[in-house]
Amino acid sequence: MMIMMRSVVAAAALTLLLPSTAAGAADRPAVVPQVLPMGVAVSALPLAVEDRTGYQRTSFRHWNSGDLPADGCNTRQEVLLAEAIGYPPVGPGCTLTGGVWWSYYDDREVTVAGALDIDHMVPLAEAWDSK
């Protein structure tokens, strides 16, 4: 997801460097692309009023069937498996029992998968607002 975010920021920064129309582009000096620190590139992005018109959380499926639908693990379970520091036994239908995860937010180990929230890097409503 971080790679995707960097790509989006890079693409947005690049569009700031490109002429807005083909007409008049010959009148401007050539723009030399440059690599900018993330904070500088983000601060150069245009700002606009967000619009939540039409957004409904129920329009988005909660968890998809994961990378391999045949294994019975949904995306949440796949993330739990990928992030475990103590691999949980996987039962029928991808039921996870046991396991250990590190909570970076609490600086502690978590042994109950249900105590962990797994969510989007950008909340759906925010992504919708920023369309």
C-alpha positions as CSV (number, residue, x, y, z in Angstrom):
1,M,0.0,0.0,0.0
2,M,2.9,2.3,0.8
3,I,4.3,1.8,-2.7
4,M,0.9,2.6,-4.2
5,M,0.7,5.8,-2.0
6,R,4.2,6.8,-3.2
7,S,3.2,6.2,-6.8
8,V,0.0,8.4,-6.4
9,V,2.1,11.2,-4.8
10,A,4.7,10.9,-7.5
11,A,2.1,11.0,-10.2
12,A,0.3,14.0,-8.6
13,A,3.6,15.8,-8.2
14,L,4.4,15.1,-11.8
15,T,1.1,16.5,-13.0
16,L,2.0,19.7,-11.2
17,L,5.1,19.9,-13.4
18,L,3.3,19.3,-16.7
19,P,1.7,22.1,-18.7
20,S,-2.1,22.3,-18.2
21,T,-2.8,22.5,-22.0
22,A,-0.8,21.7,-25.1
23,A,-1.4,25.2,-26.4
24,G,1.1,27.6,-25.0
25,A,3.4,24.7,-23.9
26,A,6.0,25.8,-26.6
27,D,6.1,29.3,-25.0
28,R,7.3,27.8,-21.7
29,P,10.7,26.5,-20.9
30,A,11.1,22.7,-20.6
31,V,10.3,21.4,-17.2
32,V,12.9,19.1,-15.7
33,P,11.3,16.4,-13.5
34,Q,12.8,16.3,-10.0
35,V,12.6,14.0,-7.0
36,L,11.1,15.7,-4.0
37,P,10.9,14.7,-0.4
38,M,7.5,13.2,0.4
39,G,6.4,16.2,2.6
40,V,7.3,18.7,-0.1
41,A,5.5,16.7,-2.8
42,V,2.4,16.3,-0.7
43,S,2.3,20.0,0.2
44,A,2.4,20.8,-3.5
45,L,-0.8,18.9,-4.2
46,P,-3.8,21.0,-5.0
47,L,-6.5,21.3,-2.3
48,A,-10.2,21.0,-3.0
49,V,-13.4,20.8,-1.0
50,E,-14.2,17.2,-0.2
51,D,-17.6,15.9,-1.2
52,R,-19.3,12.9,0.5
53,T,-22.4,13.1,-1.7
54,G,-23.5,9.6,-2.7
55,Y,-21.2,7.8,-0.2
56,Q,-22.7,4.8,1.5
57,R,-20.4,2.4,3.5
58,T,-22.8,-0.4,2.6
59,S,-21.9,0.0,-1.1
60,F,-18.5,-1.5,-0.3
61,R,-18.0,-5.2,0.5
62,H,-16.5,-5.7,3.9
63,W,-13.9,-8.5,3.4
64,N,-13.3,-10.1,0.1
65,S,-12.4,-13.8,-0.4
66,G,-8.6,-13.1,-0.2
67,D,-5.9,-14.1,-2.7
68,L,-6.9,-17.8,-2.8
69,P,-10.7,-18.1,-2.4
70,A,-10.3,-21.9,-2.3
71,D,-8.4,-21.8,1.0
72,G,-11.3,-20.1,2.9
73,C,-9.2,-17.2,4.2
74,N,-10.6,-13.8,3.7
75,T,-8.4,-10.7,3.5
76,R,-8.6,-10.0,7.3
77,Q,-7.4,-13.6,8.1
78,E,-4.7,-13.3,5.4
79,V,-3.4,-10.1,7.1
80,L,-3.5,-11.7,10.5
81,L,-1.4,-14.6,9.1
82,A,1.0,-12.3,7.4
83,E,1.5,-10.1,10.4
84,A,1.7,-12.8,13.1
85,I,4.9,-13.1,15.1
86,G,3.7,-16.4,16.5
87,Y,1.9,-18.2,13.7
88,P,-1.7,-19.2,14.7
89,P,-2.9,-22.7,13.9
90,V,-5.4,-22.6,10.9
91,G,-8.5,-24.7,11.2
92,P,-11.3,-25.5,8.8
93,G,-12.7,-22.5,7.0
94,C,-9.5,-20.6,8.0
95,T,-10.5,-20.4,11.6
96,L,-7.5,-19.0,13.4
97,T,-6.8,-20.2,17.0
98,G,-3.9,-18.9,19.0
99,G,-1.2,-16.8,17.5
100,V,0.7,-13.7,18.7
101,W,0.9,-10.3,17.1
102,W,2.8,-7.2,17.9
103,S,0.8,-4.0,18.5
104,Y,3.0,-1.1,17.3
105,Y,0.4,1.3,18.8
106,D,0.4,-0.2,22.3
107,D,4.0,-1.5,22.3
108,R,2.8,-4.9,23.4
109,E,2.0,-8.5,22.3
110,V,-1.6,-9.3,21.5
111,T,-2.8,-13.0,21.7
112,V,-6.4,-12.5,20.7
113,A,-7.0,-11.9,17.0
114,G,-10.4,-10.3,17.7
115,A,-8.7,-7.6,19.7
116,L,-6.9,-6.3,16.5
117,D,-8.5,-3.9,14.0
118,I,-7.4,-4.4,10.4
119,D,-8.6,-1.6,8.2
120,H,-7.8,0.3,5.0
121,M,-4.7,2.6,4.9
122,V,-7.1,5.3,3.8
123,P,-10.7,5.0,5.2
124,L,-13.3,4.5,2.5
125,A,-15.2,7.6,3.3
126,E,-12.0,9.7,3.0
127,A,-11.1,8.1,-0.3
128,W,-14.6,8.8,-1.5
129,D,-14.4,12.5,-0.3
130,S,-11.1,12.9,-2.2
131,K,-12.2,11.5,-5.5
